[in-house]
């Protein structure tokens, strides 16, 4: 009998973290379906279909064996040249962070590029990404829950050093609180 690993707990965060991390994609770019890992089973579940005509502007997932301020694995947005199937494991080069408040809780989103996608892996700095990318992210995350009468506020974007610190903190929080 094969032993199936839980995506959050059974997959490492990556040997080169916090610079390059493993990302597990939950939602492909272009999707209106909000999928998330079920914490108990490790299966991918449909949380909801977005209430508006918005779609995810980038592949959305999490860094395994991390624990963020929102009591979930640390979120990651992975830029690729193509939408990526849910539950795909991607090596992601961390470039920055989008700091948000979602329903009153801090909810950081690490911004990265797929390390093995030649169309985007040449980006080495947060500042090299197109300015419109940040406008799109802010607009999507501040508006996509509006028809649910929920409020999300994008506070700021932070550079690579800030993102690396957040990843390190989330790894340590996981070790302390979850992996006992």
N, C-alpha and C positions, 0 to 999 in steps of 0.2 A: 504494500500500500504506500502511495506517495504522500508525503507530508506537504501540504500547501501552506506557504507563508502568508501571513497577514501583511498587506501592503504597507501599513503604517509601522508595524513593529518588527517585521521579518526582513525588511530590505534596509541595508545600511544607507546612511546619509551621504557617503562618498569619501574615499581616501584623501581627496584633495580639498575637502571642505575647510574653510568657507568659500574658497575661490571657485572651485568647481564642485557642484553638488549633484546628487541624484534627485531627479524630479519625477514624480508619478503624476501623469496627466489624468485629470478627472473630466474636464470639459474641453472639447476641441474648439479651436478658433472657429467662429461662425455659427456656433450652436445657440439655440434658445432654450435648450434643456439644461437645467442645473443639476448635474450629477454630483454626488459626494460619496466618499468611502463611508460605509456603515461601520462605526467604531466597534461594534460587537462581533460582526461576522467577517469583516474585510471585503464584503461584496460591494459592488458599485450600485448605489441606489439612486433613483430619480427623486430628488428633493422637491422639485417643482418645474413647471415650464414658466419661463419669465412672463410676467403679466402684460408686458408691452412688446412692441415690435423690435426691441433691442436684441442684439446678438453679441456674444463674447468677442471682443476685438483681438484676442490673443489666447493661446493655449493656457489653461488654468489648471493648477494642481497643487501639490504639496511636497515638502521635503520630508522623507521618512525619518523616523526616530528624532523628531523635533517636537517642541511644545511651545506654542505661541501664547501671547497675552490673552487671546480669545478662547483659550482652553481647547484648542484644536491643533493639529499639526500646522507648522508654518506654511502659509500660502506662498506660491510662486507663480509668476507669469512668465511663460517661456516663449520667446519670439522665435519663430521658424518660418521657412518659406512656404510651408503647407500646413493645413490643419492636421493634428496628430490624434490618433485613435485613443479613446479612454483606456486607462490602465497601462499605457506605454511608459516604459522607464527611459528617461532621457538624461544624458549627462548635460548639465546646464552651467554655463559660465555666468557667475553673478556679476551684475553691473551696477545695481542700485536698488532702491526701495521706494515704494509708494506708501506713505503713512496715512492711514484712514482711521476714522471713528465710525463704527457701524453699530447703531442702536446703543450708543453710549460706551461701547467697549473699543479699545485699541485693536486694530486689525491690520497689521502690516502685510504688504504684498511685496515679496522680493521680485525684482525684475532681472531677467536673465536671457541669454541667447543659447540656442542649442549648440553645444560644442562641436557636434559632428555635422552641422549644416553649413556648407561653404557659402551659402547665400547670406548668412548672418553672422557666422563665427569670426569674421574679421573685426567686429565691434569689440573694442577692448575697454571702453570707457562709457559711462553713463552719458557724458556730454556729446558723444558721437551719434547718438540716436536722434532721429528727426524730431524737431519741436512739435510737429503735429501729432506724433505718437503720444506724447504726454497729454495733449489737449483731448485726444480721443479717449485715453484711459480715464482721465478726470471726468469727462462727460458721461461715459458709460457707467462708471461706478457711482456717480452722484445721482444718476437718473433712473437706473434700471429697476429700482425698488419703489419708485414714486407711486405707481398704481396700487401697491400693497400698503400704502400709507406708512412707509418706513423711511427713515432718514439716514443717509450715509454722507459723511463729509470727508473729502480728500483734503488732508491738512497740508502735506508737503511731499516733495520728492527729495530723497537723500542719495548721496553718492555711494560709491563702492565701499569706502571705509565704513560708513554707517551700516550698509547692508551686511558686510562681513561681521560686524559686531552683533547685529540682530540674529544672524544665523548661529554664531557661536553661543549666544545667550539661549537660543531655542534648543540647541543640542544639550547644553548643560541643564536646562529646565527639564528636558525629557529624562536625562539620566537621574536627576534628583527626584522627580515626581512620578514618573511612569515606570521606568525600568528597574525599580527597586529589587 
